[in-house]
């Protein structure tokens, strides 16, 4: 579903989803792959439900997509220690963030959290609901 190459090119962090045999729900997993050997592993800093990790430009941190209190958020994780904190202002996250080249700023696509009022007239302007894998655009993502 998502992959991010570390700045030194030694590791790729990937997000995969699967449905275990006999289960009804999919399982989201975050793993790292050593580029030189192809070895897969689960890093010590990963928690269940983490996904869409993005390396920082210096390779010391990753941003991970997490669910917190029923909302899609971003957490900044120190790769060495596993310490994490939620990123302020990154609520209703709708996609992968991007770092500035110096690692001091982020841009994050976020939904406003306001849907279309279906009781009022509504004009559908797209021929297919999810043709572009974005889904319904009742609350289109905005960059923060």
C-alpha positions as CSV (number, residue, x, y, z in Angstrom):
1,X,0.0,0.0,0.0
2,X,2.8,2.4,0.8
3,X,6.6,2.4,0.7
4,X,9.3,4.9,1.8
5,X,13.1,4.6,1.1
6,X,15.4,5.7,3.9
7,X,17.6,8.6,3.0
8,X,20.7,6.4,3.1
9,X,19.0,3.9,0.8
10,X,19.6,1.0,3.2
11,X,16.0,0.3,4.2
12,X,12.5,0.6,2.8
13,X,9.6,0.9,5.2
14,X,6.4,-0.7,3.7
15,X,2.8,-0.8,4.7
16,X,0.9,-3.9,3.6
17,X,-2.6,-5.1,4.2
18,X,-3.9,-8.7,4.2
19,X,-6.9,-10.7,5.3
20,X,-5.9,-13.7,7.4
21,X,-7.5,-17.0,6.4
22,X,-10.9,-17.3,8.1
23,X,-11.0,-13.6,9.1
24,X,-13.4,-10.9,7.9
25,X,-11.2,-7.9,8.6
26,X,-8.0,-6.8,7.0
27,X,-4.8,-6.4,9.0
28,X,-2.5,-3.5,8.4
29,X,1.2,-4.2,8.9
30,X,4.3,-2.0,8.8
31,X,7.6,-3.6,8.1
32,X,11.1,-2.7,7.0
33,X,13.1,-4.4,4.2
34,X,16.9,-4.3,4.2
35,X,17.7,-3.3,0.6
36,X,21.1,-5.3,0.5
37,X,19.6,-8.6,1.7
38,X,15.9,-8.4,1.2
39,X,15.3,-9.4,4.8
40,X,11.9,-8.3,6.2
41,X,11.4,-7.4,9.8
42,X,9.1,-5.5,12.1
43,X,10.9,-2.5,13.7
44,X,10.9,-2.1,17.5
45,X,9.1,1.2,17.1
46,X,6.0,-0.1,15.3
47,X,2.7,-0.4,17.1
48,X,-0.4,-2.3,15.8
49,X,-2.3,-0.1,13.4
50,X,0.6,2.0,12.3
51,X,0.8,2.6,8.6
52,X,2.1,4.8,5.8
53,X,5.5,5.6,7.4
54,X,7.5,8.3,5.9
55,X,11.3,8.8,6.6
56,X,12.6,12.1,7.7
57,X,15.4,13.6,5.6
58,X,18.0,12.8,8.3
59,X,16.7,9.2,8.7
60,X,16.4,9.6,12.5
61,X,12.6,9.8,12.6
62,X,9.6,8.6,10.7
63,X,6.1,9.9,10.5
64,X,3.4,7.2,10.9
65,X,-0.3,7.3,10.2
66,X,-2.1,6.3,13.4
67,X,-5.6,6.2,14.7
68,X,-6.0,8.2,17.9
69,X,-9.4,8.7,19.6
70,X,-11.2,7.7,16.4
71,X,-9.4,10.2,14.2
72,X,-6.6,9.7,11.6
73,X,-3.5,11.4,12.9
74,X,0.2,11.5,12.4
75,X,2.8,10.5,15.0
76,X,6.5,11.4,14.9
77,X,8.6,8.4,16.0
78,X,12.3,8.5,16.9
79,X,13.7,5.4,15.2
80,X,16.5,4.9,17.8
81,X,14.4,5.2,21.0
82,X,10.9,4.4,19.8
83,X,9.6,7.6,21.5
84,X,6.6,9.0,19.7
85,X,4.4,12.1,19.9
86,X,1.3,13.2,17.9
87,X,1.9,15.9,15.4
88,X,0.0,19.1,16.3
89,X,-2.5,20.2,13.7
90,X,-2.4,17.0,11.7
91,X,-6.0,15.7,12.3
92,X,-8.3,14.0,9.8
93,X,-5.2,12.9,7.9
94,X,-6.1,11.9,4.3
95,X,-2.8,10.9,2.8
96,X,0.9,10.7,3.1
97,X,2.8,13.7,4.4
98,X,5.9,15.2,2.7
99,X,8.9,16.6,4.5
100,X,10.7,19.8,3.5
101,X,14.3,19.0,2.4
102,X,15.8,20.3,5.6
103,X,13.3,18.3,7.8
104,X,11.9,21.4,9.6
105,X,8.4,21.5,8.0
106,X,5.7,19.1,6.8
107,X,2.8,19.3,4.4
108,X,-0.1,17.0,5.2
109,X,-3.3,16.4,3.2
110,X,-6.1,16.6,5.8
111,X,-9.9,16.6,5.6
112,X,-11.8,19.5,7.1
113,X,-14.1,17.1,9.0
114,X,-17.2,18.7,7.4
115,X,-19.3,16.5,5.1
116,X,-21.9,17.4,2.6
117,X,-25.4,18.0,4.1
118,X,-27.4,15.4,2.1
119,X,-30.7,17.0,3.1
120,X,-29.9,20.0,0.9
121,X,-29.6,20.0,-2.9
122,X,-26.3,18.4,-4.0
123,X,-24.7,18.4,-7.5
124,X,-22.7,15.3,-8.3
125,X,-19.9,16.4,-10.7
126,X,-17.9,13.2,-11.1
127,X,-19.0,10.3,-13.3
128,X,-17.7,7.6,-10.9
129,X,-17.7,7.7,-7.1
130,X,-14.3,6.1,-6.6
131,X,-12.8,5.9,-10.1
132,X,-9.6,7.7,-9.0
133,X,-9.2,5.8,-5.6
134,X,-10.0,9.0,-3.8
135,X,-13.5,8.0,-3.0
136,X,-16.4,10.4,-2.3
137,X,-15.3,14.0,-2.3
138,X,-17.8,15.1,0.3
139,X,-14.9,16.4,2.3
140,X,-12.0,16.9,-0.1
141,X,-8.4,16.9,1.4
142,X,-6.7,20.3,2.0
143,X,-3.0,20.8,2.5
144,X,-1.9,21.9,6.0
